[in-house]
């Protein structure tokens, strides 16, 4: 594996991300007592111990930027105060706003996580999940932004941005232009991503999407399930994330499992975003599926060692890959 060349090539790529944008807000504090009102802990939030970060498809865009690529996020946000905050966060990170579409009356999705004693204690979601009402306008924007794009990521959180029509049109457009597509799905529209290049569910999502329940420790059952999925949606590859078990790769030429590269799992938030970001970069650089799985697995392991949704850098991934692969 020519890591130096791969990571150098990352910096010349342009990746389009289409999907649900989220603001991840964090409240940090300490627990010293239980509430007298209910059997729940009381979190004392310290002064100035709260912050907001880019999440969802926006976190993917940030991951790609940190890996060295030019990332363009195409999403729909609301005309609310959260929407203003979201655009400010994008600008602070040096990310383009050219793919932003504002929908009147829609909430900008916000997830507030309460972190105390180095643990994720609670999450509060504020969102609208109905399908976007600006479908035609949104697709026209996507089509305009596919010029000189090396890969497209469809990042689905079931918040309404990726409708069945949008999904089908994007993949058809990408295939007509020979642009690889990477999908990070959720239950709704799970089987709508037909003819995509790489489909990356986790075990919960594949179980819900196919109404199945393979044994995570049984290679044959996992292989049978991923082969079934690959054939149903006519994807070139399935990259199944298995949490602390690693990643399972299924292609037309066979299946392989890549064991997790970390034993220090603190928080899995954002790991899927990082895996799909690295996978898209690899496809953009014409890296084969097996090496793609190796690098994506390493990247996911790094994120799981951190608290909260945090992107990884080009250097961080390169250094870890060199150490683990002894190259």
C-alpha positions, 0 to 999 in steps of 0.5 A: 500500500503506497500510503504517501501517494494516496494521502498526497492524492487526497489533496487534489480531490473534490467531493460532493456531500448530499444529505442531512445537516445537523448542529451538534451542541454539547453541554459539559458538566459534572454529576455530584448528586441525584435529582430529588424530583426523579431517579436521574442525575443532576448535571452541573454545567460549568461556565462556558462549557458548551459548544456547537459543532458541525454534525451529520452531513456537515461533519462529513464535509469537515472530515473531508476538508481535514483529510485535504480534499475540497468538500462541497456540502449540499443540504437544506436548512431552515430559515431559523436562528439555528440555520444562521448558527449553522452557516456561521459554523460552516464559515468558521471552518472555511467550508463553502455555502454554495450548496446551502438551500433554505426552506421556509418554516423548516427546523434546522436539525440540532442535537444537544448532548449532555456530557458528564464524568466523561460519559454521554448522559443524555441527548435532546433532538430538535428537528423536522423529519418530513420530506423537503418541499423544495425537491426540484430546486434542490436537485437543480442545485445538486446537478449544477454542483457536480462539475469536476467532482471526483466522488459523491457521498449520500449521507442519510439521517432520515431527516427528509433531505434525501427523498426517493426521487432525489436519491434516484436522480443523483445516482443516475446522474453520477453513473452517467458521469462515471462519478463513484457514489458512496451511501451512508443509509438509514432505515427509510429508503434503505433499498432505494440506492440502486446502482450505487458504488459503495453502500455502508450500513451498520449492523442495526441498519442492515437488520432493519433494512432487510428484516434479518438478524445475522450473528455478528460472530458468524462470518457465513451469516454476515457474508450471506446477508451482505451478498443478498443486499448487494444483489438487491441494490446492484451495488459494487460493494457493501462495507458493513461497519460492526462497531468494536468488531471492525468492518466487513467488506463484500464485493463481487469477488468475495468477502473479507473482515477487517478487525477493529484497530482500537480497544479503547472505545470511548464514543462511537459518535461520528465514526460512521461519518469518518468511515464514509469520508475516507471511503469516498476519498479512496474511491476518488483516488481509484484505490481498490476496495480492500485497501479502502476497507483497511483505511476506513477501518483505521479511521473509524477506530481513531474517532471512537477513541475521542469524545463527541463528533470530532473529525480526523486530520490527514496527518493523524490518519497517515501516522496511525496507518503507517504504525498499524500497517508497518510501512 
